[in-house]
Structure formats: structure tokens, C-alpha cells
Amino acid sequence: MGKDKIPVTAATRMLKQANIDYSQHLYTYQEHGGTAVSARELQVDEHQVVKTLVMADENGKPLLVLMHGDREVSTKALARAVKVKAISPCNADAAQKHTGYKVGGTSPFATRKPLPVYMEKTIQDLQRIYINGGKRGFLVGLSPQVVIDLLAPELVAVGIKPS
């Protein structure tokens, strides 16, 4: 995939417009490969790869969760943090409807409608993160502070090691 052109997405347009310094990383997307594949392809620690998860509360109100690639979200802890009864992942169609991005290419930047963003608080401790740039097989590398400055996420402690 090395010869492929770097895509221009709503996310990269937003980053450029905000004068954000970021790196662009293409890799061969694998269906259901997740962050393990992107981390391997980029030769970075999976903990630095941040996934953008689209979830909804019991009333169907959507939200984004930014989580380390090697962690899962405790939906119970997230529901407590958000002060709702329950939170669950959206299906692919709902996620695309809310964000404008295909699952596997969901970026937290420039979503179709503004969504509340919750970020695992330990992400801010990393020097650099790799997060989806708005297309499958495309990550952008930047400082976690950029996410905080642009999206003003609520910092939460809801990450758990996969069982």
C-alpha cells in the first residue's frame, strides 16, 4: 500500500484548518484486525494506538470513547462516569450514521454531528498517539494534547485489560 495517496478526509481537513502538526500513516487495513494490526504495521506499541469507539446510552444518545488499543472499555464504569444507567456499543450502521465514518475508519475529528467525547485519562500521559484519520488503513500521529485542545473530552478511568 506504500504507493497509495494520502487520503484527504474531514478529519485531516479539520486538523489542517486548526494548524495542527501531525504525521500520516497508511497501512494495509484488515477486516476485524483492530489496533493489533495497525500497531504491528506502524511498528508502534499498541498502547499508543487509540481507538475511537461509538457507543450510546440507554436512550440511544451517542457518544465517542477514546481508548488505548490494548484495553477495553468497562461500560459499567463509563455509565457511572457519564451518569446514565447503561452504555453499549453502537452497531456499524448506527456508528456510521452518527459519525459519517465507516467502522474501522472512525475518527473523533470532524464527526457528522458533534458528539460528547470521553477519553481514557491515561492517554494524556503518552508523548504521541496514533488515532484514526477518517479512513480505514489510515492513522494520524499527534500529541494527546491536540485531542484535548480540539475536542475537550471528559477524561475518565474506564479502561480494563482484555480478559
Secondary structure as UniProt FT lines:
FT   TURN            2..3
FT   HELIX           10..17
FT   TURN            18..19
FT   STRAND          23..26
FT   TURN            31..33
FT   HELIX           34..42
FT   HELIX           46..48
FT   STRAND          49..57
FT   TURN            58..59
FT   STRAND          62..68
FT   TURN            69..70
FT   STRAND          72..73
FT   HELIX           75..82
FT   STRAND          87..89
FT   HELIX           92..99
FT   TURN            103..104
FT   STRAND          117..120
FT   HELIX           121..125
FT   STRAND          129..135
FT   TURN            136..137
FT   STRAND          138..142
FT   HELIX           144..151
FT   STRAND          154..156
FT   STRAND          159..160
//
